[in-house]
């Protein structure tokens, strides 16, 4: 499947325009790509019976699409196949501790992607989408594990959401009250970073003796997510 | 404010019934409480102009409510003050690497809370809600930082969402294909834990010399979130 990258600039619609003051919106396509590449868990927002529902699930992203399992949106899709979803991917980078409670918050990077997900039916795209999803969480795993057979492929509903309508918000750095009168209070202010790290792989309890942890899994130990 | 705890059993509505197979739904009120206590970031799902929108934001939870800033839902609230939101709090505990791609997934704990958020107008509840929000992320900070003044309180829209309609889903442990024919493939399977840890506090660049990091912030270093 040949894929040409999208425009280097995101094109926020009215839905993706930034309304808050302290966070910075980014129109940089690269910011979206690196944000998506840095994680594997998203929150999918759908409307079910007239109410919003927000479901966490794993995703995979390539240049054009975000892939996720249809099960999370199945009721919504059945009820309204043309309905929009909003998929949000967030990395929390730390706490922002200001002099005043009013200026407290968090440093984070977040992407929101809007669109109508397409059910992937082409078997080749389905395989490449599942590969994308598998490799996103664990690079090297697609070539290691047993790939889906025909029955499993048929039992899997894979959704593809275009990255065309996306928005990125990033909050970084110090609190915002360092130059106002509160700076005279003599209070400590700053940030407390949050770091997410992969730990040591834990073998399945039923693993036969002699099966070694493959290098691509072992190498993950101690590396950062996000 | 005296608050009696809710029923020890969650009461899932049709919206909060579990539909997937491998995750375990919990009806235990304690599971919800500990899940909420273990984080400070949630994803708020609202309907804006007929479309779902999922926004990350900080929260605070007490026995009865989840508090969050109204700014994230403001457009939605103005358009439909009686509208339902769905707030989801997720802790990702690790990767689940099975023998077959089909059984791959993540270990996680997730809570979904449905309801119509109430704008907190009573000044005393507003202060106690903001305290809850501040202490959730950084215990000890409410007594350390400068508290909101009248002007700041007026400028803050605080929402309270009842915890009465909530649902918890937890996926833990080994992959699910350890007893089937795939166990004979000789492939490694297991889990890779993900741990989120607070790092060393970073003083604001503009901090006057001699201001020490307060113990309640310093003590966070190296502790786990989630």
Boltz contact constraints between the chains, C-beta under 6 A:
constraints:
  - contact:
      token1: [A, 20]
      token2: [B, 71]
      max_distance: 6.0
  - contact:
      token1: [A, 41]
      token2: [B, 92]
      max_distance: 6.0
  - contact:
      token1: [A, 43]
      token2: [B, 43]
      max_distance: 6.0
  - contact:
      token1: [A, 43]
      token2: [B, 54]
      max_distance: 6.0
  - contact:
      token1: [A, 43]
      token2: [B, 88]
      max_distance: 6.0
  - contact:
      token1: [A, 45]
      token2: [B, 45]
      max_distance: 6.0
  - contact:
      token1: [A, 45]
      token2: [B, 52]
      max_distance: 6.0
  - contact:
      token1: [A, 45]
      token2: [B, 54]
      max_distance: 6.0
  - contact:
      token1: [A, 46]
      token2: [B, 52]
      max_distance: 6.0
  - contact:
      token1: [A, 47]
      token2: [B, 52]
      max_distance: 6.0
  - contact:
      token1: [A, 51]
      token2: [B, 84]
      max_distance: 6.0
  - contact:
      token1: [A, 52]
      token2: [B, 45]
      max_distance: 6.0
  - contact:
      token1: [A, 52]
      token2: [B, 46]
      max_distance: 6.0
  - contact:
      token1: [A, 52]
      token2: [B, 47]
      max_distance: 6.0
  - contact:
      token1: [A, 52]
      token2: [B, 52]
      max_distance: 6.0
  - contact:
      token1: [A, 52]
      token2: [B, 86]
      max_distance: 6.0
  - contact:
      token1: [A, 53]
      token2: [B, 86]
      max_distance: 6.0
  - contact:
      token1: [A, 54]
      token2: [B, 43]
      max_distance: 6.0
  - contact:
      token1: [A, 54]
      token2: [B, 45]
      max_distance: 6.0
  - contact:
      token1: [A, 54]
      token2: [B, 54]
      max_distance: 6.0
  - contact:
      token1: [A, 54]
      token2: [B, 86]
      max_distance: 6.0
  - contact:
      token1: [A, 54]
      token2: [B, 88]
      max_distance: 6.0
  - contact:
      token1: [A, 56]
      token2: [B, 90]
      max_distance: 6.0
  - contact:
      token1: [A, 56]
      token2: [B, 110]
      max_distance: 6.0
  - contact:
      token1: [A, 58]
      token2: [B, 106]
      max_distance: 6.0
  - contact:
      token1: [A, 71]
      token2: [B, 20]
      max_distance: 6.0
  - contact:
      token1: [A, 84]
      token2: [B, 51]
      max_distance: 6.0
  - contact:
      token1: [A, 86]
      token2: [B, 52]
      max_distance: 6.0
  - contact:
      token1: [A, 86]
      token2: [B, 53]
      max_distance: 6.0
  - contact:
      token1: [A, 86]
      token2: [B, 54]
      max_distance: 6.0
  - contact:
      token1: [A, 88]
      token2: [B, 43]
      max_distance: 6.0
  - contact:
      token1: [A, 88]
      token2: [B, 54]
      max_distance: 6.0
  - contact:
      token1: [A, 90]
      token2: [B, 56]
      max_distance: 6.0
  - contact:
      token1: [A, 92]
      token2: [B, 41]
      max_distance: 6.0
  - contact:
      token1: [A, 95]
      token2: [B, 137]
      max_distance: 6.0
  - contact:
      token1: [A, 95]
      token2: [B, 138]
      max_distance: 6.0
  - contact:
      token1: [A, 99]
      token2: [B, 146]
      max_distance: 6.0
  - contact:
      token1: [A, 100]
      token2: [B, 146]
      max_distance: 6.0
  - contact:
      token1: [A, 101]
      token2: [B, 134]
      max_distance: 6.0
  - contact:
      token1: [A, 101]
      token2: [B, 145]
      max_distance: 6.0
  - contact:
      token1: [A, 101]
      token2: [B, 147]
      max_distance: 6.0
  - contact:
      token1: [A, 101]
      token2: [B, 148]
      max_distance: 6.0
  - contact:
      token1: [A, 102]
      token2: [B, 148]
      max_distance: 6.0
  - contact:
      token1: [A, 102]
      token2: [B, 152]
      max_distance: 6.0
  - contact:
      token1: [A, 106]
      token2: [B, 58]
      max_distance: 6.0
  - contact:
      token1: [A, 110]
      token2: [B, 56]
      max_distance: 6.0
  - contact:
      token1: [A, 134]
      token2: [B, 101]
      max_distance: 6.0
  - contact:
      token1: [A, 137]
      token2: [B, 95]
      max_distance: 6.0
  - contact:
      token1: [A, 138]
      token2: [B, 95]
      max_distance: 6.0
  - contact:
      token1: [A, 145]
      token2: [B, 101]
      max_distance: 6.0
  - contact:
      token1: [A, 146]
      token2: [B, 99]
      max_distance: 6.0
  - contact:
      token1: [A, 146]
      token2: [B, 100]
      max_distance: 6.0
  - contact:
      token1: [A, 147]
      token2: [B, 101]
      max_distance: 6.0
  - contact:
      token1: [A, 148]
      token2: [B, 101]
      max_distance: 6.0
  - contact:
      token1: [A, 148]
      token2: [B, 102]
      max_distance: 6.0
  - contact:
      token1: [A, 152]
      token2: [B, 102]
      max_distance: 6.0
  - contact:
      token1: [A, 174]
      token2: [B, 204]
      max_distance: 6.0
  - contact:
      token1: [A, 174]
      token2: [B, 205]
      max_distance: 6.0
  - contact:
      token1: [A, 178]
      token2: [B, 204]
      max_distance: 6.0
  - contact:
      token1: [A, 178]
      token2: [B, 206]
      max_distance: 6.0
  - contact:
      token1: [A, 188]
      token2: [B, 211]
      max_distance: 6.0
  - contact:
      token1: [A, 188]
      token2: [B, 213]
      max_distance: 6.0
  - contact:
      token1: [A, 188]
      token2: [B, 214]
      max_distance: 6.0
  - contact:
      token1: [A, 189]
      token2: [B, 204]
      max_distance: 6.0
  - contact:
      token1: [A, 190]
      token2: [B, 201]
      max_distance: 6.0
  - contact:
      token1: [A, 190]
      token2: [B, 202]
      max_distance: 6.0
  - contact:
      token1: [A, 190]
      token2: [B, 203]
      max_distance: 6.0
  - contact:
      token1: [A, 190]
      token2: [B, 204]
      max_distance: 6.0
  - contact:
      token1: [A, 191]
      token2: [B, 202]
      max_distance: 6.0
  - contact:
      token1: [A, 192]
      token2: [B, 198]
      max_distance: 6.0
  - contact:
      token1: [A, 192]
      token2: [B, 201]
      max_distance: 6.0
  - contact:
      token1: [A, 192]
      token2: [B, 220]
      max_distance: 6.0
  - contact:
      token1: [A, 193]
      token2: [B, 199]
      max_distance: 6.0
  - contact:
      token1: [A, 194]
      token2: [B, 196]
      max_distance: 6.0
  - contact:
      token1: [A, 195]
      token2: [B, 197]
      max_distance: 6.0
  - contact:
      token1: [A, 195]
      token2: [B, 199]
      max_distance: 6.0
  - contact:
      token1: [A, 196]
      token2: [B, 194]
      max_distance: 6.0
  - contact:
      token1: [A, 196]
      token2: [B, 196]
      max_distance: 6.0
  - contact:
      token1: [A, 197]
      token2: [B, 195]
      max_distance: 6.0
  - contact:
      token1: [A, 198]
      token2: [B, 192]
      max_distance: 6.0
  - contact:
      token1: [A, 199]
      token2: [B, 193]
      max_distance: 6.0
  - contact:
      token1: [A, 199]
      token2: [B, 195]
      max_distance: 6.0
  - contact:
      token1: [A, 201]
      token2: [B, 190]
      max_distance: 6.0
  - contact:
      token1: [A, 201]
      token2: [B, 192]
      max_distance: 6.0
  - contact:
      token1: [A, 202]
      token2: [B, 190]
      max_distance: 6.0
  - contact:
      token1: [A, 202]
      token2: [B, 191]
      max_distance: 6.0
  - contact:
      token1: [A, 203]
      token2: [B, 190]
      max_distance: 6.0
  - contact:
      token1: [A, 204]
      token2: [B, 174]
      max_distance: 6.0
  - contact:
      token1: [A, 204]
      token2: [B, 178]
      max_distance: 6.0
  - contact:
      token1: [A, 204]
      token2: [B, 189]
      max_distance: 6.0
  - contact:
      token1: [A, 204]
      token2: [B, 190]
      max_distance: 6.0
  - contact:
      token1: [A, 205]
      token2: [B, 174]
      max_distance: 6.0
  - contact:
      token1: [A, 206]
      token2: [B, 178]
      max_distance: 6.0
  - contact:
      token1: [A, 211]
      token2: [B, 188]
      max_distance: 6.0
  - contact:
      token1: [A, 213]
      token2: [B, 188]
      max_distance: 6.0
  - contact:
      token1: [A, 214]
      token2: [B, 188]
      max_distance: 6.0
  - contact:
      token1: [A, 220]
      token2: [B, 192]
      max_distance: 6.0
